[in-house]
Amino acid sequence: MIHANFNHAHRKGQRSRLMTSQQSEQQHSLNWLAPGIVLLNRKYFPDREGDSYPVGATSFALNVIECLRRRRLLLGIVLYQRDESLVEPVLELLALDGRHAVVLRFHFGMPADRVRRALERAIAHFGAHLAAPPIVYHQTDTLLAYHPRNFPCCVTHHGPFVADFIARYSEQEAHEAYGGREKVEHLLEVQRQGVQALRDLPQVHVLQHSVLQREVLLRQGLSNDRISVMTPPILGRPLQDVELGARIEGFLQQADGELVLLSNVARVDYFKNLELLIEAACIALGRGHRLRVLITGGAAGDVARREVLLSKVPPPWRGRFLAIERLDQPVMFSLFNRLRGQAVFVCTSRYETLGITPLEAALSGVFTLAPALDWVEFTRFMPAECRYVYGANTLADHLESLVSSRLHTSAHWNAALRDTLSRPRFEDTFMASWAAASAAGLRRFYAPSLRQERPAEAAMT
């Protein structure tokens, strides 16, 4: 990790990114694609390639970055980081595993205009002197309310809209899911501001992979012509064998041909509802079925949460359950490769705006079970035989039918899924959405005045 002087690098970068008059004229082409700057949360950006992802949105953002990079459209990355110790916003240059970024450190108690000017300065480091402004891709809507009006942008919503979760469950359950009343009220206000920003900022284009999120935005008054639909980037990975580690290897050796139930989650929380998997597995064991449960989730330090989960298993069956921290990407895909045809990945989420890991398991050939809930997004991609009625007994019934039918051992159950989710389909739909955002930005922002040099820096007071 390398920090650098922002002001010196900012001035140097400005000199190196001037666009010629001839290039600016070429932007009138209908095929012109705007260069992009990707904006995301620092804590969701991995320090090294292959690190485990703290949230599913990390995988999404990294695929967007790679897609833009391969087309030579990526200008840079801006990472934002909350820091309650600061009085003023701070900008830093940062190098992480070969990627260069500007880090914006701030907190929500700062005056909005100061955060906005700092964000504008971070964006301008990469794109202030282009003849037409670049598109800023917001990983989520957290900073939309601070977005500078002189740059077009697009956004993808990943996290659940709290109001929608409350409508489908209850306010009390939202407090449990999000960690208390204060957090719920904070998120409701931030999301309200984000939706208001969408209404107020006509330069914002929504790139949406989730039917659920799109419907929520439409209900809140966003025009359909500002939403582009794209296929999510569930691309699979080259399944290269790496060591699974002594704990997993020992557990799998004990399985000796028994059905293994898998779940890999970024966090062990109320949303993932892993208690449902524990309960259903215990019901199946009580019916005489021999199986084992491997849960990988949460950070290495989240031992207490995993111990609470395992405490729900009756002592005679405790040895059939293993719960450890979430896996790095190479290990996770090697596990899928190892257990294809021998295991079932079980998603027990109460609410999912996508569900990247279950889809990755499915594309890897691991039979995957999905809750039959309209507000678990990835379920819409899954064949009927993979959907179960949400509940412990009904999940146990579904597992019992799998044991009898051996459907999970089939090599072709996911053929339709492989046709629907692929790298070419993601890239085609993403670039079509990017083209729509580029055209909208060009119409709104292109003017002869944009060819003139802008002020070197947006002052921060």
N, C-alpha and C positions, 0 to 999 in steps of 0.2 A: 504494500500500500504506500503510495507516494503522494505527498501534498506539494503543491507548487504555489508560487506567488500569482494570484489571480490577475491583478492589474497589469503586470508586465506581459503575461501570456495573452491577455485580452487584447492589448494594443497590437501585439505581434500577429495574432490571429486575424485581426481586422485587415491588416495589410495584405494577408495571403489569400483572402476570400473575395476580392473584388470581382464583379462579373462584367464582362465586356458588353458594349452596346450591341454587338452582333448577337451575343448569347441572349440578351434580353428580348431582342426581336423574335428569336426562335421560340420564345415562350408563348407566342400567340397560337402555336400549333395546337390542334385539338388533342394531340397525343402527348402533350407535355405533362410530365409528372413532377410535382413539387418535391424538392428535397425536404427531409424531415428531421426533427429533433424529438427524441423520446424522453418523456418526463415521467419519473416513477419514484416511489418511496425507497429511500436508501436502505432501510432494513429488509426490504424484499429483493434486493439486488445481491446475488451471491458474490463472495470474494473470489472464488475460483470456479472454473468450469467443472461441472460434475457434482458440486455441492448439492445437498438436499435442498429442496425448495421450501421456504417457510410458508408459502401460500400458493394456491394454484395459479393465481394471476402472474406469478413470477415466470412460469413456463410460457404463458401467453406473451408477455412483454418481450422475453428473450427471442421468441420466434418472430415477433414483429421487427425487432432490432436486426436479426439475421436476414430477414426478407428484404429490408431496406438496404442493408449493407451489401448484399449480393448484387443489388441493382445500382450500386454506387449512389444511392439517394440518402444515406445516413450522414447527416452533418455532425451529430454529436448526441450526448446523453446528459440530461440534467437530473440530478438526484436531490430530493428534498428530505430533510431530517429535522424533526422537532428537537429543540434544545431550550428548555425552560430557563436556563441560566443566562440567556442572552438578553440584552436590552435592544439591540438593533439586529437586523438580518446580516448574516455573514456569508460570503461566497468564497469557495476554495476550489482549486483544481485538484483532481484526484485521479490516480492511475490504479486500476484494479485488474490484474490478470490480463494486461495488454489492452484493456479498454480505458479510454480517457473520458472523464466526465467533469462537469461543474457541479459542486455540491452547494445547495442552498440550505443553510441552517437558520431556523426561525422558530417561532411558536405562535399559536392562534391568538394570543393576547396582544400581539403587536398591532399597531395601526395598519389597516388594510392597505393604505396607499404606499406605505413603506415596503411591505411585503411584495406588492405589485411591482414597484420600481426595481426591487432586487431581482424578482423573477424576470422582468424585462431585460435587465442587464445580463443575466445568465443566458437567456435566449440570444441576445444580441452578440454575445461572445462567439457564437457559431454562425449567425445569419444576418447580422445587421446590415451588411452591404450588398446583399443580393438585390438584383433589380426588381424582383418580386419576392415578397416575404416567404420564408419556409413555413411548412405546417408543423405545429407542435402537437405531438401525439401524447395525450394524457393517459397514463395507465388506468386511472380512475378519476372520479370527479372531485377529489379532495381539494385541489387547488384551482378549480374552474373559476371560483369567485374572485381569484386574484389574477386571472389571465389578462395580459395587456391587450387592449382593443386593437392595436396596430399589427397583430399577428393572427392569421387564421389558425384554427386548431381543430382537432378531432379527439374523441374520447370513447373509451369502452368501459362500460359499467360492469364490475366484477362482483363486488360485495353485495349481499342482499340489501334491498331497500327495507329499512327497519319497519316502516309503516306497513309494508306488504306482509312482513313476517308477523306483525301484531294482528293484522286482519285475518291471517290464516290460523294463528295459534291464540296468543293472548298477550296482554301487556306484561303480566307476571312472568310468563315464559320468556319473553324478550329480555327481562331483567336477568333471568338466569342464563340465557344464551350469551348476552353481551357483557355480563359482569357487573350488573347493578343499574339502578335507576339513573344515576348521574351519567353513566356512559351512554345509556339509551337516549337520554335527552340531548346529550352532546351530538350523537350521531344523527338524530332526527333533525337537529338544527343545521349541521353541516350538509346533510343530504338535501334539506329544503333549500339552502343557499345554492347548492350545486344545480338543482333543477331550475331555480330562479335564474341562475347564470345562463343555463341553456336557453331559456326564454329571452333573456336580455341581450345575449351575444349572438347575433345572427351568423357570425363567422364560425360558430361551433358546428361541426358535423359529427354525428354519432356513428361509430362503426360497431355494430352490435352482433354478437355471436349467439345471444341468448333470446329465445322467443319470450321467455318469462320477463326478462328485463325490458324488452321492447314493449310488451303490453303494459307494463307499469308506466313507462315513459309516455305512451300514448294516452293513458288514462289521466296523466298529469298535464296534458295539454300540449305536448310537443308534436309538431307537424311531422307526418309520416315521410314527407319528401326530404327531411333532414336526417333520416336514419337509413344507413346502408347495411344490408344483412350480409354477413360473411360466415363461411364455414370455420369452425374453431380449429386451431392448429394442434390436433392430436395426431402427431406425425409418426409415432413409433420411433424406436432407436435401433441402431445396429446391435443385435443381441450378442455381445461379446462376453464370454465367461470371465468373471472375476471372482475372487474368493468371497464367500458369503459370511465368513466369520464363524468362530467356534460355537457360539450359542445357537445360531441357526442350523449349522451343520449337525450338531448333536441332536437338536430337536427333530430334524427331518429323518435322521437315522432311526430314531425311536418310532417314527410314524410307520415305517416298514409296509408301505402299500395302503395305509389308511387314507381316507379322504382328509385333505387339509383345507381348512377355511382360512382365507387370507383377508386382511384389511390393512392398507397403508394410508395413513392420513397425515396431513401437515401438523395438525393440532388435535389433541385429545380434549374435546369440548362438547358442549351441549348440542351443537349442530350435528356432529358426527354420530352421536348417540350409539357409541360402541357397546353400551349396556344391552342394547337389543340383540347384538350378535352373541354376547355372552349368554344371555337368557335363552335364546333360541338353540344355541349349541348344547346347553345343559338339558333342555327339553329333549333334543335328539339323542343325547347320550342316555337319558333316562328311558328312552324307548328301545334301547339296546343297540343303537348304531355306533360304530367305532369311528371316531373322527378326532382331529386335533385342530386347534385354533392358534394361528400366528398373527399377532397384531403388532405392527410397527407404526409408531406415531409419536409425535411430540419431540421436543428437544431432549438431549441426553440428560438434562437436569430435571426433567418432568417425571422423576421416579415416583413421587407420591401419587400423582394422578393415575399412573399405570398400576400402582399397588392397590388403589381404591377399586379399579376395574377388576383385578384378579381376586380381590376379597369377596366378590360376589359368586365365585366358583366354589361349590362344595369341596371340602378337603380331599375326598377320594378321587376327584377328577383334576385336581390342581396341576398335576404333572402333564396333563394334556393341553395346557394353555401356556403360551409364551407371549409376553408383551415387552417390547424393547423400543428404543428410540427410532424415529423415522430413518429411512435408508437413503443414502446418497443415490443419485440417479443410476450409475453403472451397477450398483449392487441390486437395486430394485428390479432393473430389467433382467439381470442375470437370474434373480429369483423367479421371475415370471418364466424365463426360458427353461429353467430347471423343472418347474412344476406344471408346465403346460400339459393338459390332459390328466393331471393327477390332483389338481386343486380347484377350488371355487373361490373367486374373489367376491366378497359380500359387501355391498354398500348399504349402510344403515342410516344415512343422513336424513334428518328431518327436512332440510331445505338446502338446495344446491342451485346456484345460478349457472353452473355447468357440470363439473365433476370430471376433471381432467384425469386423475389417477385411475378411476374405474375404467374409463375409455382406453387409457394406455394399457391396462391389464387385458382388456378385451381384444384390442388390436394385436397384442402379443400372443393371443391364443388361449389365455386363461379364461375359462367360462366365468361370466360375471353376472351377478344378480343385482337387480335394480329395484328400488321401491316403486310401486305403482302409484306415484304421486305426481300431480301436474306441476308441482313446484320443486321437483327434482329434475333439473333440465336434461341431464344426459339420458334419462329414461326414454326420451322420445327417439333416440337413435337405436335402442335395443330391441331385438326380436321379442315376440310375445312370451316365448318360453323362458325368457330371462327376467320377467317381471313378477314380483310377488306382492301379495296384499300385505300392507304394512302392519306388522304386529309379530310378537315373538312366536306364538303358536302357528300362525300362517307361514312364517319363514321356516319354522321347523318342518312343517308339512311339505314345503317346496323342496327343502334339502332331502327329505325322505324320498320324494319322487325322483330326484336326481340320482340318488343311490340306486334306485331300482332301474331307472332307464339308462343310466350310464351316458346320458347326453353330454355331460361335461368332458367326456373322452373323445368326442367327435372332432375331426380336424376341419370341418367345414361350417360349423355353426355360426361363425362370424363373417361369412363371405359377403353378405350385404353391407355389413358395417365397414369392411375394408374398401368397398366401392364408394361409400358415402364420405368417409374421412380419409384424406390422403394429403400428402404435401402439395401435389399440383392443385388439388381443389382448394386448399387453404390459400395458396399463393394467388391463384386466379381470382378468387372472391375478394381477398384482401386488396390486391392491386386494383381491381375494379372499383372497390370502395375508395381507395386512395385517389384514383383518377377522378371520381366524382367530387371528392373533397378538394382536389387540385383545381378542377374547373371552377368550383364555387369560390375558392379563394382567389383565383385569377380574375374572375368577374368583379369581385368585391374590392380587391386591393390593388390591381394593376393600374398604374397611372404614370405619366412621365415623371412626376415628382419623385416616384420611388427610385428612379435611377440616380438621383442626387445623393450624395453622401450624407448619411445621418450623423447626428452628434456621436462622438466617440463613446460616451458612457452615459447611462442614466444615473444621475447623482443619487447617492443615498445619504440621508440626513440622520 
